[in-house]
Amino acid sequence: MKAQRATDSTLANLCLDYRSEVIGRSRLLHADAFEWLSRIPENSLHAIVTDPPYGIKEYNLDQIEKRSNGNGGIWRIPPSFDGHNRAPLPRFTALNQKERSLIREFFTEWGKVAAHALRPGAHIFIASNSFLSQLVFDALVKGGLEFRGELIRLVRTLRGGDRPKNAEAEYPGVCSMPRGCYEPWGILRKPLLQGMKVSDCLREFQTGGLRRIDADSPFNDVILSGRTPQRERKIADHPSLKPQALLRQIVHAALPLGSGIIADPFMGSGSTIAACEAVGLTSIGAERFLAYYQQSLQAAPRLAALRLDDLTEQKTDNELQPSFFD
Ligand SMILES: C[S@@+](CC[C@H](N)C(=O)[O-])C[C@H]1O[C@@H](n2cnc3c(N)ncnc32)[C@H](O)[C@@H]1O
């Protein structure tokens, strides 16, 4: 009880002067991730679980508008399939060298501010995709984080697998990229203090390791996952909504002792915050885009209240609706 009161007061202090709302034991901020992480005191957070913007530009205001107008930009409208309209996908394969350098700079800078805000030994779980993960994880290491491996979310996406563009009939037996059947999440850690072992770090900072599923089962780095179900999409209409079934398993693993503060600095509709609430953990999320921030205030409590009977369930209500990111 006393420990929870201390966590609540730390959490309130982490809101600084940003607009914020309390949702259960968590806080939602309308803030820029870089600015917020660099302003909070060093060693404040016990973990980060996040799904960042990837092409850098797909969440710029002009690109979000183009998406909602069905108007091109980075958001490609894929052809319908079996009579189903597919949601817009960002055109990552169209990124040129300059844009790839921008991604590298973005994640190196973000790695630095995240390392400032995290406690030594604190973990980051960061969603990625098979096309950009190598670039992103390398940039995060340049920013001062330690690469600890990847979590593979086994999920069948609608990305890739297409025949060569405008030569489909000529090369019917070729696909230009494999059909994506997994989503890599980077597992990184703020380095332990020199000479510290995991056990020392757990005692001093409550970080350093990952929480086991139960006494007999360690956390595994492959999670079977369905696409985000329609009932969650009805609650939060965000193009990159991640499923509760996946996020609840990740946030559980992120705090080795089951206590402390998890942050999602690119929270979108608040799905990570909802997952923390659902499993009884404390979290704080930041979103820069006002409409998504407002969406998170409505969506997070409703997503948190969903009962999931089987966290590894593969079924979704509609396999063809969700976008590349979900
Ligand atoms: C990939 S989405 C995350 C969506 C989330 N997975 C969900 O389930 O709703 C990334 C989010 O980061 C936000 N964003 C982009 N740049 C940001 C920044 N500098 N600071 C805070 N949020 C940012 C975007 O508006 C977008 O909502």
The ligand as an ORCA input file, in Angstrom:
! r2SCAN-3c Opt
* xyz 0 1
  C       2.724      3.231    -34.395
  S       1.676      4.285    -33.523
  C       1.362      3.452    -32.010
  C      -0.045      2.946    -31.917
  C      -0.264      2.003    -30.741
  N       0.462      0.775    -30.965
  C      -1.718      1.656    -30.536
  O      -2.002      0.447    -30.333
  O      -2.573      2.528    -30.550
  C       2.767      5.564    -33.081
  C       2.108      6.750    -32.410
  O       3.131      7.668    -32.027
  C       2.656      8.992    -32.209
  N       3.838      9.859    -32.325
  C       4.610     10.082    -33.421
  N       5.638     10.880    -33.108
  C       5.521     11.168    -31.767
  C       6.293     11.922    -30.846
  N       7.407     12.572    -31.218
  N       5.886     11.964    -29.561
  C       4.756     11.317    -29.134
  N       3.973     10.599    -29.974
  C       4.363     10.515    -31.269
  C       1.799      8.913    -33.472
  O       0.856      9.983    -33.538
  C       1.152      7.529    -33.314
  O      -0.104      7.622    -32.669
*
